[in-house]
Amino acid sequence: MILRRTCREVAALLVAREDRDLPVLERVALRLHLAACAACPKFERQLLTMRNAMKQWRNYEA
């Protein structure tokens, strides 16, 4: 199936999503996998946590 992705492929898409907009087909495949997988949503939350921490660090003034 063209929309089926492995956890490794989804992890790569999640990281790529941080740098660029994903094409529609990749976004749909990502959403389908995240709805069915137990581990990948946890990885997504970790990426969001790291992104927010980096944003706060950039705006930190001592």
All heavy atoms as TSV, in Angstrom:
chain	resi	resn	atom	element	x	y	z
A	1	MET	N	N	0.857	-1.194	0.000
A	1	MET	CA	C	0.000	0.000	0.000
A	1	MET	C	C	0.885	1.234	0.000
A	1	MET	O	O	1.850	1.336	0.736
A	1	MET	CB	C	-0.920	-0.043	1.219
A	1	MET	CG	C	-1.860	1.110	1.291
A	1	MET	SD	S	-2.943	0.891	2.723
A	1	MET	CE	C	-4.090	2.155	2.367
A	2	ILE	N	N	0.509	2.217	-0.812
A	2	ILE	CA	C	1.346	3.395	-0.986
A	2	ILE	C	C	1.377	4.272	0.261
A	2	ILE	O	O	2.344	4.993	0.494
A	2	ILE	CB	C	0.888	4.190	-2.219
A	2	ILE	CG1	C	1.950	5.202	-2.592
A	2	ILE	CG2	C	-0.443	4.873	-1.965
A	2	ILE	CD1	C	1.769	5.764	-3.973
A	3	LEU	N	N	0.363	4.215	1.099
A	3	LEU	CA	C	0.328	5.062	2.300
A	3	LEU	C	C	0.944	4.397	3.518
A	3	LEU	O	O	1.124	5.036	4.534
A	3	LEU	CB	C	-1.113	5.472	2.613
A	3	LEU	CG	C	-1.758	6.398	1.590
A	3	LEU	CD1	C	-3.199	6.647	1.957
A	3	LEU	CD2	C	-1.001	7.714	1.497
A	4	ARG	N	N	1.260	3.123	3.424
A	4	ARG	CA	C	1.823	2.408	4.563
A	4	ARG	C	C	3.293	2.796	4.749
A	4	ARG	O	O	4.077	2.781	3.812
A	4	ARG	CB	C	1.714	0.910	4.362
A	4	ARG	CG	C	2.313	0.135	5.532
A	4	ARG	CD	C	2.037	-1.290	5.427
A	4	ARG	NE	N	0.701	-1.475	6.002
A	4	ARG	CZ	C	0.066	-2.620	6.047
A	4	ARG	NH1	N	0.599	-3.687	5.528
A	4	ARG	NH2	N	-1.107	-2.719	6.596
A	5	ARG	N	N	3.639	3.154	5.962
A	5	ARG	CA	C	5.012	3.545	6.289
A	5	ARG	C	C	5.476	2.754	7.509
A	5	ARG	O	O	4.686	2.413	8.375
A	5	ARG	CB	C	5.100	5.030	6.632
A	5	ARG	CG	C	4.710	5.975	5.522
A	5	ARG	CD	C	5.767	5.973	4.415
A	5	ARG	NE	N	5.595	7.055	3.484
A	5	ARG	CZ	C	4.868	7.005	2.375
A	5	ARG	NH1	N	4.243	5.903	2.077
A	5	ARG	NH2	N	4.770	8.044	1.582
A	6	THR	N	N	6.771	2.490	7.560
A	6	THR	CA	C	7.347	1.845	8.732
A	6	THR	C	C	7.636	2.913	9.781
A	6	THR	O	O	7.640	4.118	9.484
A	6	THR	CB	C	8.659	1.128	8.377
A	6	THR	OG1	O	9.611	2.126	7.970
A	6	THR	CG2	C	8.456	0.112	7.273
A	7	CYS	N	N	7.892	2.474	10.993
A	7	CYS	CA	C	8.219	3.428	12.061
A	7	CYS	C	C	9.507	4.198	11.719
A	7	CYS	O	O	9.600	5.393	12.003
A	7	CYS	CB	C	8.386	2.696	13.392
A	7	CYS	SG	S	6.825	2.056	14.058
A	8	ARG	N	N	10.447	3.549	11.094
A	8	ARG	CA	C	11.682	4.223	10.697
A	8	ARG	C	C	11.404	5.329	9.682
A	8	ARG	O	O	11.932	6.438	9.774
A	8	ARG	CB	C	12.673	3.211	10.121
A	8	ARG	CG	C	14.013	3.801	9.737
A	8	ARG	CD	C	14.916	2.731	9.186
A	8	ARG	NE	N	15.156	1.729	10.217
A	8	ARG	CZ	C	16.330	1.492	10.765
A	8	ARG	NH1	N	17.372	2.162	10.382
A	8	ARG	NH2	N	16.476	0.576	11.686
A	9	GLU	N	N	10.534	5.034	8.711
A	9	GLU	CA	C	10.178	6.038	7.699
A	9	GLU	C	C	9.403	7.193	8.332
A	9	GLU	O	O	9.609	8.355	7.979
A	9	GLU	CB	C	9.343	5.393	6.589
A	9	GLU	CG	C	10.115	4.423	5.738
A	9	GLU	CD	C	9.223	3.578	4.839
A	9	GLU	OE1	O	8.030	3.388	5.155
A	9	GLU	OE2	O	9.737	3.082	3.825
A	10	VAL	N	N	8.525	6.868	9.274
A	10	VAL	CA	C	7.748	7.914	9.944
A	10	VAL	C	C	8.660	8.798	10.796
A	10	VAL	O	O	8.495	10.019	10.818
A	10	VAL	CB	C	6.615	7.280	10.791
A	10	VAL	CG1	C	6.011	8.287	11.753
A	10	VAL	CG2	C	5.548	6.737	9.863
A	11	ALA	N	N	9.622	8.197	11.458
A	11	ALA	CA	C	10.568	9.010	12.233
A	11	ALA	C	C	11.302	9.981	11.315
A	11	ALA	O	O	11.480	11.163	11.659
A	11	ALA	CB	C	11.554	8.105	12.960
A	12	ALA	N	N	11.698	9.514	10.143
A	12	ALA	CA	C	12.375	10.397	9.182
A	12	ALA	C	C	11.438	11.508	8.707
A	12	ALA	O	O	11.864	12.661	8.556
A	12	ALA	CB	C	12.891	9.581	7.998
A	13	LEU	N	N	10.165	11.178	8.491
A	13	LEU	CA	C	9.199	12.203	8.073
A	13	LEU	C	C	8.967	13.229	9.175
A	13	LEU	O	O	8.853	14.427	8.907
A	13	LEU	CB	C	7.867	11.556	7.686
A	13	LEU	CG	C	7.824	10.798	6.378
A	13	LEU	CD1	C	6.463	10.113	6.205
A	13	LEU	CD2	C	8.079	11.742	5.210
A	14	LEU	N	N	8.913	12.766	10.425
A	14	LEU	CA	C	8.719	13.699	11.538
A	14	LEU	C	C	9.885	14.674	11.645
A	14	LEU	O	O	9.691	15.862	11.897
A	14	LEU	CB	C	8.532	12.930	12.848
A	14	LEU	CG	C	7.209	12.186	12.985
A	14	LEU	CD1	C	7.232	11.263	14.201
A	14	LEU	CD2	C	6.054	13.159	13.089
A	15	VAL	N	N	11.074	14.176	11.447
A	15	VAL	CA	C	12.257	15.048	11.500
A	15	VAL	C	C	12.260	15.996	10.294
A	15	VAL	O	O	12.518	17.188	10.437
A	15	VAL	CB	C	13.548	14.207	11.554
A	15	VAL	CG1	C	14.772	15.089	11.398
A	15	VAL	CG2	C	13.604	13.428	12.867
A	16	ALA	N	N	11.915	15.463	9.125
A	16	ALA	CA	C	11.882	16.303	7.924
A	16	ALA	C	C	10.830	17.392	8.040
A	16	ALA	O	O	11.015	18.507	7.547
A	16	ALA	CB	C	11.601	15.436	6.696
A	17	ARG	N	N	9.735	17.075	8.718
A	17	ARG	CA	C	8.647	18.046	8.902
A	17	ARG	C	C	9.106	19.271	9.686
A	17	ARG	O	O	8.548	20.349	9.569
A	17	ARG	CB	C	7.487	17.359	9.608
A	17	ARG	CG	C	6.232	18.199	9.694
A	17	ARG	CD	C	5.106	17.474	10.347
A	17	ARG	NE	N	5.409	17.268	11.761
A	17	ARG	CZ	C	4.583	16.682	12.615
A	17	ARG	NH1	N	3.429	16.225	12.185
A	17	ARG	NH2	N	4.892	16.525	13.874
A	18	GLU	N	N	10.146	19.096	10.484
A	18	GLU	CA	C	10.688	20.229	11.238
A	18	GLU	C	C	11.337	21.258	10.309
A	18	GLU	O	O	11.412	22.427	10.637
A	18	GLU	CB	C	11.733	19.740	12.254
A	18	GLU	CG	C	11.176	18.852	13.338
A	18	GLU	CD	C	10.259	19.610	14.292
A	18	GLU	OE1	O	10.619	20.729	14.690
A	18	GLU	OE2	O	9.178	19.086	14.608
A	19	ASP	N	N	11.815	20.803	9.154
A	19	ASP	CA	C	12.565	21.680	8.252
A	19	ASP	C	C	11.784	22.129	7.024
A	19	ASP	O	O	12.142	23.111	6.399
A	19	ASP	CB	C	13.831	20.970	7.775
A	19	ASP	CG	C	14.764	20.645	8.918
A	19	ASP	OD1	O	14.794	21.429	9.887
A	19	ASP	OD2	O	15.448	19.613	8.837
A	20	ARG	N	N	10.775	21.369	6.641
A	20	ARG	CA	C	10.068	21.707	5.404
A	20	ARG	C	C	8.627	21.209	5.476
A	20	ARG	O	O	8.300	20.360	6.310
A	20	ARG	CB	C	10.753	21.059	4.200
A	20	ARG	CG	C	10.762	19.537	4.262
A	20	ARG	CD	C	11.417	18.916	3.048
A	20	ARG	NE	N	11.621	17.502	3.194
A	20	ARG	CZ	C	10.729	16.567	2.879
A	20	ARG	NH1	N	9.574	16.918	2.385
A	20	ARG	NH2	N	10.986	15.291	3.044
A	21	ASP	N	N	7.779	21.769	4.601
A	21	ASP	CA	C	6.413	21.273	4.476
A	21	ASP	C	C	6.429	19.954	3.717
A	21	ASP	O	O	7.117	19.824	2.703
A	21	ASP	CB	C	5.548	22.278	3.723
A	21	ASP	CG	C	5.267	23.521	4.555
A	21	ASP	OD1	O	5.267	23.404	5.794
A	21	ASP	OD2	O	5.053	24.583	3.966
A	22	LEU	N	N	5.676	18.995	4.214
A	22	LEU	CA	C	5.612	17.700	3.551
A	22	LEU	C	C	4.547	17.721	2.463
A	22	LEU	O	O	3.521	18.397	2.607
A	22	LEU	CB	C	5.269	16.606	4.566
A	22	LEU	CG	C	6.257	16.390	5.703
A	22	LEU	CD1	C	5.726	15.324	6.655
A	22	LEU	CD2	C	7.628	16.007	5.180
A	23	PRO	N	N	4.771	16.966	1.382
A	23	PRO	CA	C	3.725	16.821	0.353
A	23	PRO	C	C	2.484	16.154	0.951
A	23	PRO	O	O	2.562	15.460	1.971
A	23	PRO	CB	C	4.374	15.916	-0.696
A	23	PRO	CG	C	5.824	15.958	-0.425
A	23	PRO	CD	C	5.995	16.260	1.023
A	24	VAL	N	N	1.355	16.326	0.306
A	24	VAL	CA	C	0.072	15.832	0.825
A	24	VAL	C	C	0.123	14.334	1.094
A	24	VAL	O	O	-0.316	13.866	2.150
A	24	VAL	CB	C	-1.068	16.165	-0.156
A	24	VAL	CG1	C	-2.355	15.496	0.280
A	24	VAL	CG2	C	-1.241	17.666	-0.260
A	25	LEU	N	N	0.656	13.561	0.178
A	25	LEU	CA	C	0.708	12.104	0.342
A	25	LEU	C	C	1.502	11.712	1.581
A	25	LEU	O	O	1.101	10.823	2.342
A	25	LEU	CB	C	1.320	11.462	-0.905
A	25	LEU	CG	C	1.304	9.936	-0.940
A	25	LEU	CD1	C	-0.133	9.421	-0.899
A	25	LEU	CD2	C	2.023	9.427	-2.165
A	26	GLU	N	N	2.606	12.386	1.824
A	26	GLU	CA	C	3.410	12.087	3.019
A	26	GLU	C	C	2.683	12.516	4.288
A	26	GLU	O	O	2.763	11.840	5.312
A	26	GLU	CB	C	4.782	12.758	2.920
A	26	GLU	CG	C	5.670	12.115	1.889
A	26	GLU	CD	C	7.039	12.744	1.820
A	26	GLU	OE1	O	7.207	13.884	2.309
A	26	GLU	OE2	O	7.939	12.094	1.275
A	27	ARG	N	N	1.966	13.638	4.231
A	27	ARG	CA	C	1.201	14.070	5.421
A	27	ARG	C	C	0.099	13.079	5.757
A	27	ARG	O	O	-0.113	12.747	6.920
A	27	ARG	CB	C	0.604	15.458	5.193
A	27	ARG	CG	C	1.642	16.567	5.208
A	27	ARG	CD	C	1.001	17.934	5.395
A	27	ARG	NE	N	-0.094	18.212	4.490
A	27	ARG	CZ	C	-0.004	18.971	3.402
A	27	ARG	NH1	N	1.135	19.549	3.096
A	27	ARG	NH2	N	-1.045	19.169	2.637
A	28	VAL	N	N	-0.580	12.565	4.735
A	28	VAL	CA	C	-1.646	11.590	4.965
A	28	VAL	C	C	-1.056	10.291	5.522
A	28	VAL	O	O	-1.578	9.724	6.495
A	28	VAL	CB	C	-2.430	11.321	3.666
A	28	VAL	CG1	C	-3.393	10.154	3.836
A	28	VAL	CG2	C	-3.176	12.572	3.240
A	29	ALA	N	N	0.028	9.828	4.935
A	29	ALA	CA	C	0.675	8.605	5.419
A	29	ALA	C	C	1.132	8.778	6.861
A	29	ALA	O	O	1.009	7.857	7.683
A	29	ALA	CB	C	1.858	8.251	4.519
A	30	LEU	N	N	1.646	9.945	7.176
A	30	LEU	CA	C	2.098	10.235	8.537
A	30	LEU	C	C	0.924	10.186	9.515
A	30	LEU	O	O	1.009	9.540	10.564
A	30	LEU	CB	C	2.768	11.612	8.551
A	30	LEU	CG	C	3.457	12.046	9.823
A	30	LEU	CD1	C	4.595	11.116	10.183
A	30	LEU	CD2	C	3.965	13.466	9.670
A	31	ARG	N	N	-0.176	10.818	9.175
A	31	ARG	CA	C	-1.350	10.825	10.058
A	31	ARG	C	C	-1.902	9.412	10.249
A	31	ARG	O	O	-2.282	9.032	11.357
A	31	ARG	CB	C	-2.440	11.728	9.505
A	31	ARG	CG	C	-2.161	13.177	9.725
A	31	ARG	CD	C	-3.373	14.010	9.289
A	31	ARG	NE	N	-3.117	15.405	9.505
A	31	ARG	CZ	C	-3.547	16.073	10.575
A	31	ARG	NH1	N	-4.245	15.453	11.477
A	31	ARG	NH2	N	-3.275	17.351	10.709
A	32	LEU	N	N	-1.963	8.634	9.173
A	32	LEU	CA	C	-2.470	7.260	9.289
A	32	LEU	C	C	-1.584	6.431	10.207
A	32	LEU	O	O	-2.069	5.686	11.059
A	32	LEU	CB	C	-2.558	6.614	7.904
A	32	LEU	CG	C	-3.666	7.123	6.991
A	32	LEU	CD1	C	-3.534	6.503	5.604
A	32	LEU	CD2	C	-5.029	6.809	7.580
A	33	HIS	N	N	-0.275	6.567	10.041
A	33	HIS	CA	C	0.631	5.791	10.877
A	33	HIS	C	C	0.541	6.234	12.336
A	33	HIS	O	O	0.496	5.399	13.242
A	33	HIS	CB	C	2.074	5.934	10.370
A	33	HIS	CG	C	3.028	5.062	11.121
A	33	HIS	ND1	N	3.338	3.785	10.739
A	33	HIS	CD2	C	3.727	5.287	12.255
A	33	HIS	CE1	C	4.180	3.261	11.599
A	33	HIS	NE2	N	4.447	4.155	12.545
A	34	LEU	N	N	0.488	7.538	12.576
A	34	LEU	CA	C	0.420	8.042	13.948
A	34	LEU	C	C	-0.872	7.602	14.640
A	34	LEU	O	O	-0.884	7.403	15.861
A	34	LEU	CB	C	0.544	9.566	13.961
A	34	LEU	CG	C	1.927	10.110	13.603
A	34	LEU	CD1	C	1.873	11.630	13.501
A	34	LEU	CD2	C	2.981	9.679	14.615
A	35	ALA	N	N	-1.947	7.427	13.874
A	35	ALA	CA	C	-3.213	6.981	14.459
A	35	ALA	C	C	-3.172	5.503	14.848
A	35	ALA	O	O	-3.897	5.079	15.742
A	35	ALA	CB	C	-4.347	7.224	13.478
A	36	ALA	N	N	-2.299	4.738	14.198
A	36	ALA	CA	C	-2.284	3.294	14.423
A	36	ALA	C	C	-1.102	2.805	15.249
A	36	ALA	O	O	-1.101	1.669	15.710
A	36	ALA	CB	C	-2.276	2.574	13.079
A	37	CYS	N	N	-0.115	3.639	15.470
A	37	CYS	CA	C	1.127	3.211	16.128
A	37	CYS	C	C	1.161	3.727	17.567
A	37	CYS	O	O	0.697	4.829	17.854
A	37	CYS	CB	C	2.318	3.759	15.344
A	37	CYS	SG	S	3.920	3.249	16.036
A	38	ALA	N	N	1.726	2.941	18.446
A	38	ALA	CA	C	1.850	3.364	19.850
A	38	ALA	C	C	3.145	4.123	20.112
A	38	ALA	O	O	3.188	5.016	20.962
A	38	ALA	CB	C	1.775	2.148	20.759
A	39	ALA	N	N	4.188	3.805	19.387
A	39	ALA	CA	C	5.509	4.386	19.670
A	39	ALA	C	C	5.747	5.722	18.971
A	39	ALA	O	O	6.303	6.647	19.570
A	39	ALA	CB	C	6.600	3.401	19.260
A	40	CYS	N	N	5.321	5.839	17.743
A	40	CYS	CA	C	5.650	7.046	16.968
A	40	CYS	C	C	5.029	8.331	17.528
A	40	CYS	O	O	5.691	9.373	17.492
A	40	CYS	CB	C	5.297	6.839	15.505
A	40	CYS	SG	S	6.406	5.651	14.703
A	41	PRO	N	N	3.810	8.304	18.070
A	41	PRO	CA	C	3.323	9.537	18.700
A	41	PRO	C	C	4.197	9.984	19.875
A	41	PRO	O	O	4.335	11.181	20.125
A	41	PRO	CB	C	1.913	9.165	19.155
A	41	PRO	CG	C	1.492	8.117	18.201
A	41	PRO	CD	C	2.755	7.324	17.940
A	42	LYS	N	N	4.794	9.036	20.584
A	42	LYS	CA	C	5.708	9.407	21.674
A	42	LYS	C	C	6.931	10.107	21.112
A	42	LYS	O	O	7.413	11.105	21.673
A	42	LYS	CB	C	6.131	8.165	22.465
A	42	LYS	CG	C	5.020	7.534	23.232
A	42	LYS	CD	C	5.477	6.285	23.932
A	42	LYS	CE	C	4.290	5.599	24.597
A	42	LYS	NZ	N	4.659	4.300	25.164
A	43	PHE	N	N	7.459	9.600	20.008
A	43	PHE	CA	C	8.607	10.249	19.362
A	43	PHE	C	C	8.221	11.642	18.883
A	43	PHE	O	O	8.995	12.589	19.024
A	43	PHE	CB	C	9.117	9.401	18.204
A	43	PHE	CG	C	10.300	9.989	17.503
A	43	PHE	CD1	C	11.530	10.081	18.132
A	43	PHE	CD2	C	10.184	10.467	16.202
A	43	PHE	CE1	C	12.619	10.641	17.499
A	43	PHE	CE2	C	11.269	11.025	15.550
A	43	PHE	CZ	C	12.491	11.114	16.203
A	44	GLU	N	N	7.013	11.787	18.333
A	44	GLU	CA	C	6.541	13.100	17.886
A	44	GLU	C	C	6.496	14.080	19.060
A	44	GLU	O	O	6.926	15.226	18.945
A	44	GLU	CB	C	5.163	12.974	17.244
A	44	GLU	CG	C	4.633	14.300	16.707
A	44	GLU	CD	C	3.244	14.179	16.137
A	44	GLU	OE1	O	2.443	13.384	16.671
A	44	GLU	OE2	O	2.967	14.898	15.162
A	45	ARG	N	N	5.983	13.624	20.215
A	45	ARG	CA	C	5.929	14.500	21.397
A	45	ARG	C	C	7.327	14.884	21.864
A	45	ARG	O	O	7.579	16.013	22.299
A	45	ARG	CB	C	5.145	13.824	22.524
A	45	ARG	CG	C	3.651	13.841	22.299
A	45	ARG	CD	C	2.883	13.423	23.543
A	45	ARG	NE	N	3.132	12.053	23.944
A	45	ARG	CZ	C	2.508	10.998	23.441
A	45	ARG	NH1	N	1.576	11.161	22.525
A	45	ARG	NH2	N	2.787	9.791	23.870
A	46	GLN	N	N	8.274	13.953	21.775
A	46	GLN	CA	C	9.654	14.268	22.151
A	46	GLN	C	C	10.234	15.336	21.233
A	46	GLN	O	O	10.929	16.252	21.693
A	46	GLN	CB	C	10.519	13.001	22.109
A	46	GLN	CG	C	10.189	12.014	23.191
A	46	GLN	CD	C	10.914	10.696	23.014
A	46	GLN	OE1	O	11.449	10.395	21.946
A	46	GLN	NE2	N	10.928	9.887	24.052
A	47	LEU	N	N	9.965	15.227	19.939
A	47	LEU	CA	C	10.441	16.257	19.002
A	47	LEU	C	C	9.838	17.622	19.332
A	47	LEU	O	O	10.544	18.640	19.305
A	47	LEU	CB	C	10.090	15.879	17.566
A	47	LEU	CG	C	10.950	14.834	16.891
A	47	LEU	CD1	C	10.390	14.521	15.504
A	47	LEU	CD2	C	12.388	15.287	16.777
A	48	LEU	N	N	8.535	17.641	19.640
A	48	LEU	CA	C	7.883	18.912	19.979
A	48	LEU	C	C	8.463	19.489	21.256
A	48	LEU	O	O	8.664	20.706	21.368
A	48	LEU	CB	C	6.370	18.711	20.100
A	48	LEU	CG	C	5.645	18.365	18.808
A	48	LEU	CD1	C	4.181	18.032	19.091
A	48	LEU	CD2	C	5.745	19.495	17.809
A	49	THR	N	N	8.758	18.637	22.222
A	49	THR	CA	C	9.369	19.104	23.471
A	49	THR	C	C	10.744	19.708	23.204
A	49	THR	O	O	11.066	20.785	23.734
A	49	THR	CB	C	9.490	17.933	24.468
A	49	THR	OG1	O	8.179	17.450	24.761
A	49	THR	CG2	C	10.170	18.373	25.752
A	50	MET	N	N	11.535	19.041	22.388
A	50	MET	CA	C	12.867	19.565	22.056
A	50	MET	C	C	12.773	20.878	21.291
A	50	MET	O	O	13.538	21.812	21.539
A	50	MET	CB	C	13.661	18.538	21.247
A	50	MET	CG	C	14.130	17.379	22.096
A	50	MET	SD	S	15.289	16.280	21.274
A	50	MET	CE	C	14.334	15.635	19.948
A	51	ARG	N	N	11.809	20.962	20.348
A	51	ARG	CA	C	11.649	22.203	19.584
A	51	ARG	C	C	11.271	23.358	20.508
A	51	ARG	O	O	11.823	24.457	20.406
A	51	ARG	CB	C	10.593	22.026	18.502
A	51	ARG	CG	C	10.407	23.309	17.692
A	51	ARG	CD	C	9.495	23.177	16.545
A	51	ARG	NE	N	8.245	22.547	16.930
A	51	ARG	CZ	C	7.232	22.343	16.122
A	51	ARG	NH1	N	7.308	22.674	14.878
A	51	ARG	NH2	N	6.134	21.781	16.535
A	52	ASN	N	N	10.336	23.110	21.436
A	52	ASN	CA	C	9.931	24.161	22.369
A	52	ASN	C	C	11.070	24.549	23.299
A	52	ASN	O	O	11.248	25.730	23.612
A	52	ASN	CB	C	8.710	23.716	23.167
A	52	ASN	CG	C	7.474	23.660	22.315
A	52	ASN	OD1	O	7.362	24.364	21.316
A	52	ASN	ND2	N	6.529	22.812	22.686
A	53	ALA	N	N	11.853	23.576	23.749
A	53	ALA	CA	C	12.992	23.876	24.620
A	53	ALA	C	C	14.024	24.723	23.877
A	53	ALA	O	O	14.581	25.674	24.446
A	53	ALA	CB	C	13.624	22.574	25.118
A	54	MET	N	N	14.274	24.400	22.620
A	54	MET	CA	C	15.234	25.187	21.836
A	54	MET	C	C	14.720	26.609	21.613
A	54	MET	O	O	15.483	27.570	21.647
A	54	MET	CB	C	15.520	24.521	20.490
A	54	MET	CG	C	16.303	23.236	20.605
A	54	MET	SD	S	17.914	23.453	21.386
A	54	MET	CE	C	18.739	24.426	20.169
A	55	LYS	N	N	13.418	26.750	21.397
A	55	LYS	CA	C	12.829	28.075	21.208
A	55	LYS	C	C	12.998	28.911	22.477
A	55	LYS	O	O	13.387	30.077	22.419
A	55	LYS	CB	C	11.348	27.940	20.859
A	55	LYS	CG	C	10.696	29.260	20.492
A	55	LYS	CD	C	9.212	29.114	20.245
A	55	LYS	CE	C	8.938	28.206	19.076
A	55	LYS	NZ	N	7.493	28.069	18.788
A	56	GLN	N	N	12.757	28.302	23.633
A	56	GLN	CA	C	12.927	29.011	24.901
A	56	GLN	C	C	14.392	29.350	25.140
A	56	GLN	O	O	14.716	30.423	25.647
A	56	GLN	CB	C	12.386	28.181	26.053
A	56	GLN	CG	C	10.881	28.084	26.047
A	56	GLN	CD	C	10.366	27.208	27.173
A	56	GLN	OE1	O	11.136	26.685	27.968
A	56	GLN	NE2	N	9.057	27.042	27.228
A	57	TRP	N	N	15.286	28.445	24.803
A	57	TRP	CA	C	16.717	28.679	24.997
A	57	TRP	C	C	17.184	29.853	24.129
A	57	TRP	O	O	17.973	30.687	24.583
A	57	TRP	CB	C	17.499	27.416	24.656
A	57	TRP	CG	C	18.967	27.573	24.791
A	57	TRP	CD1	C	19.693	27.630	25.955
A	57	TRP	CD2	C	19.908	27.721	23.732
A	57	TRP	NE1	N	21.013	27.792	25.678
A	57	TRP	CE2	C	21.181	27.852	24.321
A	57	TRP	CE3	C	19.799	27.742	22.340
A	57	TRP	CZ2	C	22.334	28.009	23.562
A	57	TRP	CZ3	C	20.951	27.895	21.597
A	57	TRP	CH2	C	22.185	28.024	22.202
A	58	ARG	N	N	16.688	29.923	22.871
A	58	ARG	CA	C	17.084	31.027	21.990
A	58	ARG	C	C	16.623	32.378	22.533
A	58	ARG	O	O	17.283	33.384	22.333
A	58	ARG	CB	C	16.490	30.823	20.597
A	58	ARG	CG	C	17.313	29.929	19.747
A	58	ARG	CD	C	16.787	29.902	18.325
A	58	ARG	NE	N	16.761	28.520	17.901
A	58	ARG	CZ	C	15.695	27.839	17.555
A	58	ARG	NH1	N	14.525	28.411	17.514
A	58	ARG	NH2	N	15.778	26.588	17.219
A	59	ASN	N	N	15.482	32.383	23.209
A	59	ASN	CA	C	14.940	33.632	23.733
A	59	ASN	C	C	15.386	33.933	25.163
A	59	ASN	O	O	14.995	34.941	25.725
A	59	ASN	CB	C	13.411	33.601	23.684
A	59	ASN	CG	C	12.898	33.528	22.259
A	59	ASN	OD1	O	13.515	34.057	21.343
A	59	ASN	ND2	N	11.784	32.857	22.051
A	60	TYR	N	N	16.214	33.049	25.721
A	60	TYR	CA	C	16.666	33.219	27.102
A	60	TYR	C	C	17.716	34.321	27.173
A	60	TYR	O	O	18.647	34.374	26.375
A	60	TYR	CB	C	17.265	31.910	27.623
A	60	TYR	CG	C	17.808	32.016	29.014
A	60	TYR	CD1	C	16.955	32.037	30.109
A	60	TYR	CD2	C	19.177	32.099	29.240
A	60	TYR	CE1	C	17.448	32.130	31.393
A	60	TYR	CE2	C	19.674	32.192	30.523
A	60	TYR	CZ	C	18.808	32.211	31.600
A	60	TYR	OH	O	19.301	32.308	32.868
A	61	GLU	N	N	17.546	35.211	28.125
A	61	GLU	CA	C	18.541	36.255	28.357
A	61	GLU	C	C	18.997	36.159	29.797
A	61	GLU	O	O	18.191	36.184	30.719
A	61	GLU	CB	C	17.944	37.629	28.091
A	61	GLU	CG	C	17.607	37.840	26.636
A	61	GLU	CD	C	17.033	39.229	26.384
A	61	GLU	OE1	O	17.288	40.136	27.192
A	61	GLU	OE2	O	16.332	39.385	25.387
A	62	ALA	N	N	20.278	36.051	30.010
A	62	ALA	CA	C	20.828	35.916	31.370
A	62	ALA	C	C	20.916	37.253	32.064
A	62	ALA	O	O	20.984	38.284	31.513
A	62	ALA	CB	C	22.203	35.282	31.314
